[in-house]
């Protein structure tokens, strides 16, 4: 017998993380959009020092980290909320803004957590297909807004396609939204963007009353295992989120590591690593195009290939030692890894994906 629960939960498709290498096999994991570099030495040192205090609870209010992030983005600390990953903050936002009878609007295909957080909040999902460029159709999204819409999510760059929304497109979407409908900009991959037409969402927070920007330490900072994310928004929205987050959800080690990653002396190395990933992204994209593989030019730390037989191709790659991420009949995604990992992928791509 199953305990009583909301019917919407039965229809949920559980989130499936990128497959990990099988025990005893030499496999390259390019399925989870992780950075190929380990934590900075200063981060490891900070975590080691913090470990001596694990008999105490972590800072409930994440004061030091919140203040450091506020300084980094030129906002007041009252505008910053830190939690256990940007996905946790998205769940809180959905829960405090929407419920049964309300709607949460997002493009599809996008990050696979969006249907989950919507269903858990009790709201109804309204999805708008990506356009023929595999990016957000902001005009269609604006047209889909109703008086039941409480939150609109824009993944920028979009996961899994890597495409970005321009400032002009965002402005048009915001102009169509009532001021009491929140636009959530999920900017997990913002650090990899080189397109000058795609804005930083944090810059928009000062101009618009209804924006919340989500960022993470899991990608460019290479701290996926620590689980730290944050939200930048107006103080009144931030206060709602603070009321609903789980207490002590950002560990002492996570706070210490994130603080060390934000230190000025860490900036040059982090930028160097980002530049390496962006350079490899260009190299992988160019080589796939040369092979005749359909590719979506992207701005994140991965490359999306819109091929209809993604699962079969992913299985063939995995059998040969490279783990990718398949999205049904929509396509295949490869995370940009270290140069030698990308070489291994490209060698197999010439065998498995080349168009004759």
Buried (B, 14 or more C-beta within 10 A) or exposed (E): EEEEEEEBEEEEEEEEEBBEBEEEEEBBBBBBBBBBBEBBEBBEBBBEEBEEEEEEEBBEEBEBBBBBBBEBBEBEBBBBBBBBBBBBBBBBBBBBBBEEEBBBBBBBBBBBBBBBBBBBBBBBBBBBEBBEEBBBBBBEBBEBBEEBBBBBBBBBBBBBBBBBBBBEBBBBBBEBBEEEBBBBBBBBBBBBBEBEEBBBBBEBBEEBEBBBBBBBBBBBBBBBEBBBBBBBBBEEBBEBBBEBBEEEBBBBBBBBBBBBBBEEEBEEBBEEBBEBBBEBBBBBBEBBEEBEBBBBBBBBBBBBBBBEEBEEBBEBBBEBBBBBBBBEEBBBBBBBBBBEBBBBBBEBBBEBBEEE
